[in-house]
Amino acid sequence: MANRIYSAVVGSGGYLPGSPVSNNAMVERLRDSGLETSDEWIRERTGIEQRYFATDDQTTSDLAYHASLAALEQAGLEPNAVDLIVLATSTPDMVFPSTACRLQHKLAIRQCAAFDVQAVCSGFVYALATADLFIQTGQAQTALVVGAETFSRILDYTDRSTCVLFGDGAGAVVLKASDKPGILAHKLYARAEHEAILNTPGQLAHGRVCGSPFLTMDGQAVFRLAVEVLESSAREVVGLAGLDLQAIDWFIPHQANRRILAMVGKRLQIPESRLIATVGQHANTSAASVPLAFDVARRDGRLQAGQTVLLQGVGGGFTWGAEALRL
Ligand SMILES: CC(C)(COP(=O)(O)OP(=O)(O)OC[C@H]1O[C@@H](n2cnc3c(N)ncnc32)[C@H](O)[C@@H]1OP(=O)(O)O)[C@@H](O)C(=O)NCCC(=O)NCCS
């Protein structure tokens, strides 16, 4: 039997637009709409201290472009080495072409496969699993996998329970075919019966936006389900990788809320020292949150070659999934 082909992570990059927007800046902004919030409330309930918002002239593919360049540079590769782009977003530049194709153009890659994946805050984990399968089956050699969002464009600034939670950003990784691991295991799930607890229902039809173009959420229902599935998918995917939870060096769950991370960590008996948490600085950047956190920890030297990492997504759909990998 031929040796298995693995996907090795050979580079990562991140990009946060503009300058940080503090909780106090959000207090001011909401006051203009006649709403009250406070730095204390946001910190206590979510752990969020600041977020970044794209400037008016920046689109999701612009953010993706900067993150991708950083990832390719770290990998020591020219953009034209890429033969597959999988880009996760729920805030695409336009209905079509895909944001992945727009990114391909910005990177001046002449020809490769390029498409978007839409799984909201699980998007990056879905995109990474998809790219891994292309590499495992020999259909791609070098994949650029990106999570990029401009959630600031779909936030309702008259809804204080959601608009303080999200931010914009992009993260990217480069995967290369290798005979050494690599991505070890992944598993993806969706349970659409929970669509109503987190959605942005608006659509373009007959030249108009029909339905609300803003994110709506039942925060407590999302909280409960997120904790449940982050726990179950961590156990399952670590098992599929032939490991146990204690053998995982770093846990990088979707960065939605510090309290969710703490509760899952407690249930899995993971010490905080093995949990990467960037939600305080980035807020919830949806599909960008996991690759951004991964890149921060890789660049600050916490992630080291040979270590094992668990990446986890959870979000609208309702969707969730996880990947175990060896660096
Ligand atoms: C959204 C979330 C932070 C709200 O926290 P909570 O403890 O559940 O708070 P509640 O919704 O019960 O609201 C408590 C009170 O705070 C108020 N409140 C909501 N947002 C507020 C804000 N930004 N500032 C001040 N008060 C706020 C509510 O109006 C409510 O007031 P009331 O008691 O007078 O009615 C929390 O539910 C959460 O984090 N859920 C998960 C969200 C998430 O991660 N989504 C993305 C997943 S991919």
The ligand as a MOL file (V3000), in Angstrom:
LIG
                    3D

  0  0  0     0  0            999 V3000
M  V30 BEGIN CTAB
M  V30 COUNTS 48 50 0 0 0
M  V30 BEGIN ATOM
M  V30 1 C -24.3490 37.2990 24.5210 0
M  V30 2 C -23.9380 36.9960 25.9620 0
M  V30 3 C -22.5870 37.6420 26.2500 0
M  V30 4 C -24.9770 37.5750 26.9010 0
M  V30 5 O -24.6260 37.2610 28.2330 0
M  V30 6 P -25.7340 36.7180 29.2280 0
M  V30 7 O -25.0710 36.5370 30.5230 0
M  V30 8 O -26.3540 35.5160 28.5740 0
M  V30 9 O -26.7070 37.9290 29.2900 0
M  V30 10 P -28.2690 37.9860 28.9940 0
M  V30 11 O -28.5240 37.7950 27.5340 0
M  V30 12 O -28.9510 37.0910 29.9610 0
M  V30 13 O -28.5490 39.4730 29.3700 0
M  V30 14 C -28.3840 39.9230 30.6950 0
M  V30 15 C -28.7060 41.3960 30.7250 0
M  V30 16 O -27.6420 42.1160 30.0980 0
M  V30 17 C -28.1940 43.0260 29.1560 0
M  V30 18 N -27.2330 43.2400 28.0920 0
M  V30 19 C -27.1050 42.5910 26.9160 0
M  V30 20 N -26.0870 43.1270 26.2050 0
M  V30 21 C -25.5610 44.1010 26.9540 0
M  V30 22 C -24.5000 45.0040 26.7760 0
M  V30 23 N -23.7300 45.0030 25.6500 0
M  V30 24 N -24.2340 45.8800 27.7570 0
M  V30 25 C -24.9700 45.9170 28.8770 0
M  V30 26 N -25.9780 45.0820 29.1000 0
M  V30 27 C -26.2840 44.1860 28.1530 0
M  V30 28 C -29.4650 42.3370 28.6830 0
M  V30 29 O -30.3410 43.2870 28.1310 0
M  V30 30 C -29.9750 41.7620 29.9680 0
M  V30 31 O -30.6170 42.7860 30.7080 0
M  V30 32 P -31.9570 42.4760 31.5430 0
M  V30 33 O -31.5280 41.4580 32.5710 0
M  V30 34 O -32.2820 43.8010 32.0950 0
M  V30 35 O -32.9110 41.9350 30.5560 0
M  V30 36 C -23.8250 35.4680 26.2030 0
M  V30 37 O -25.0980 34.8830 26.1440 0
M  V30 38 C -22.9430 34.8000 25.2100 0
M  V30 39 O -21.7520 35.0320 25.1820 0
M  V30 40 N -23.4870 33.8870 24.3680 0
M  V30 41 C -22.6990 33.2380 23.3600 0
M  V30 42 C -22.5300 34.1930 22.2230 0
M  V30 43 C -21.5260 33.7390 21.2310 0
M  V30 44 O -20.4550 33.3680 21.5930 0
M  V30 45 N -21.8880 33.7760 19.9370 0
M  V30 46 C -21.0840 33.4380 18.8650 0
M  V30 47 C -20.9550 31.9570 18.7590 0
M  V30 48 S -20.1610 31.5190 17.2970 0
M  V30 END ATOM
M  V30 BEGIN BOND
M  V30 1 1 1 2
M  V30 2 1 2 3
M  V30 3 1 2 4
M  V30 4 1 2 36
M  V30 5 1 4 5
M  V30 6 1 5 6
M  V30 7 2 6 7
M  V30 8 1 6 8
M  V30 9 1 6 9
M  V30 10 1 9 10
M  V30 11 2 10 11
M  V30 12 1 10 12
M  V30 13 1 10 13
M  V30 14 1 13 14
M  V30 15 1 14 15
M  V30 16 1 15 16
M  V30 17 1 15 30
M  V30 18 1 16 17
M  V30 19 1 17 18
M  V30 20 1 17 28
M  V30 21 1 18 19
M  V30 22 1 18 27
M  V30 23 2 19 20
M  V30 24 1 20 21
M  V30 25 1 21 22
M  V30 26 2 21 27
M  V30 27 1 22 23
M  V30 28 2 22 24
M  V30 29 1 24 25
M  V30 30 2 25 26
M  V30 31 1 26 27
M  V30 32 1 28 29
M  V30 33 1 28 30
M  V30 34 1 30 31
M  V30 35 1 31 32
M  V30 36 2 32 33
M  V30 37 1 32 34
M  V30 38 1 32 35
M  V30 39 1 36 37
M  V30 40 1 36 38
M  V30 41 2 38 39
M  V30 42 1 38 40
M  V30 43 1 40 41
M  V30 44 1 41 42
M  V30 45 1 42 43
M  V30 46 2 43 44
M  V30 47 1 43 45
M  V30 48 1 45 46
M  V30 49 1 46 47
M  V30 50 1 47 48
M  V30 END BOND
M  V30 END CTAB
M  END
